[in-house]
Amino acid sequence: MIFAGVFVVAMILLLVFNYRHGDTRSCRWRECRGAGESSWTCVHCGATTTGPRGETPVICLRPKS
């Protein structure tokens, strides 16, 4: 019985602390490196942006449809 309670509490903690702000759960960013900045493309929704090397975008940039 204790194991079931610990399991439920662990799952709730995972849900609370694993939430990522900015709605990027579906985004899969791929980096195309260039001189200075990188070009980022989301393979899920097709959004593109530029930014520093190695730092993926933190918000979803998908076009509103």
N, C-alpha and C positions, 0 to 999 in steps of 0.2 A: 504494500500500500504506500509506503514511503517512496519507493521508486517511482510510482505513478505520479505522485505529487511533485517530486523533483523534476520529472520529465515535463510536466505541464508548465511549471515555473520557468524551466530552461527554454521552452519553446516560446513563451510569452516574452522573455528577455531578448531572444533572438529577433523576434518580430519588431520589438521596440527599437533596439539598437542597430538593426541592420537596415532601417529605412534610410534611403538616400534622398535628400532634398533636391528639387529641380526636375523631377520627372524624367530621369535618364535610365530607367530600368530596361527599356527596350533598345536603347542606343548601343551600337557596337562601333566605336570609333577606330578608324584606320589612319595611320599617320603617313604622309608623304613628305619626307624631309627635303628642305630646300636651303638656300643660303640665309642664315639668320632665323627665320621663322618656319614653322611647319604648316602644311595644309592638312586639315582634318576632314574626313568624309565618313558619314555614318552609313554603314552598309545596310541598316534596317530601314531607314526612312529617306536616305539620299541627301540629307542636309550637309552643307559644306561650310567651313569656317577656317580661319587662320589663327595661329597662336604660338606660344613658346614651345620649343622642343620638349617632348616627354611629358607635357602636362595636358591630359585630355580635357575637353570641355566639360563643365559641371552642370550645364543645363541642356535640355533638349531643344534643338534648333529646327525641328521639323516644320515645314510650311503648314500654315493653317489651311484646312480644306473646307 
